[in-house]
Amino acid sequence: MITIKFTFDDQPERVVQTAEHQNLLDICRKNGIGVDAPCNGNGTCGKCLVKIVDGYANKRGSQGTI
């Protein structure tokens, strides 16, 4: 299991635990963290852009995993 901390400009911080090698957008959706992703995470609209400030992401094609 890994711990992910989500920090927002206009919401309280959220911390979730999840298995490794999961899609970040799916993790958000499963934990009720709203993400504007009209292209369903395919990377074509640029709406679900995130900044990883610590750790890493293993990107594979258009669907990266953490």
C-alpha positions as CSV (number, residue, x, y, z in Angstrom):
1,M,0.0,0.0,0.0
2,I,1.0,3.6,-0.7
3,T,-0.2,6.8,0.8
4,I,-1.1,9.7,-1.5
5,K,-1.7,13.2,-0.2
6,F,-3.9,15.5,-2.3
7,T,-3.6,19.3,-1.7
8,F,-6.1,21.6,-3.1
9,D,-6.4,25.4,-3.4
10,D,-10.0,25.5,-2.2
11,Q,-10.5,22.3,-0.2
12,P,-9.1,20.6,2.8
13,E,-6.1,18.3,2.2
14,R,-7.1,14.6,1.6
15,V,-4.9,11.5,2.3
16,V,-5.8,8.1,0.8
17,Q,-4.1,4.7,0.9
18,T,-4.1,2.6,-2.2
19,A,-2.4,-0.3,-3.8
20,E,0.7,0.4,-6.0
21,H,0.5,0.5,-9.8
22,Q,-3.0,2.2,-9.9
23,N,-4.1,4.9,-12.3
24,L,-4.3,8.2,-10.4
25,L,-7.6,9.3,-12.0
26,D,-9.2,6.0,-11.0
27,I,-7.9,6.5,-7.4
28,C,-9.4,10.0,-7.3
29,R,-12.8,8.7,-8.6
30,K,-12.8,5.8,-6.1
31,N,-12.2,8.1,-3.2
32,G,-14.7,10.8,-4.1
33,I,-12.0,13.3,-5.2
34,G,-13.6,15.3,-8.1
35,V,-11.3,15.7,-11.1
36,D,-12.5,17.5,-14.3
37,A,-11.5,15.0,-17.0
38,P,-13.8,15.4,-20.0
39,C,-11.4,13.2,-22.1
40,N,-11.6,10.5,-19.5
41,G,-7.9,10.8,-18.7
42,N,-6.6,10.3,-22.2
43,G,-4.5,13.5,-22.0
44,T,-6.1,15.3,-24.9
45,C,-7.9,18.1,-23.0
46,G,-5.4,19.1,-20.3
47,K,-8.1,19.5,-17.6
48,C,-6.9,16.8,-15.2
49,L,-3.3,18.0,-15.0
50,V,-1.6,17.2,-11.7
51,K,1.7,18.2,-10.1
52,I,3.7,15.5,-8.3
53,V,5.7,17.3,-5.7
54,D,7.3,14.2,-4.0
55,G,7.7,10.7,-5.2
56,Y,7.3,9.5,-8.8
57,A,4.8,8.3,-11.4
58,N,5.5,5.5,-13.8
59,K,4.0,6.7,-17.1
60,R,3.1,4.2,-19.7
61,G,1.5,5.7,-22.8
62,S,-1.4,8.0,-22.1
63,Q,-2.4,6.1,-18.9
64,G,0.3,6.5,-16.2
65,T,0.3,4.6,-13.0
66,I,1.6,5.4,-9.5
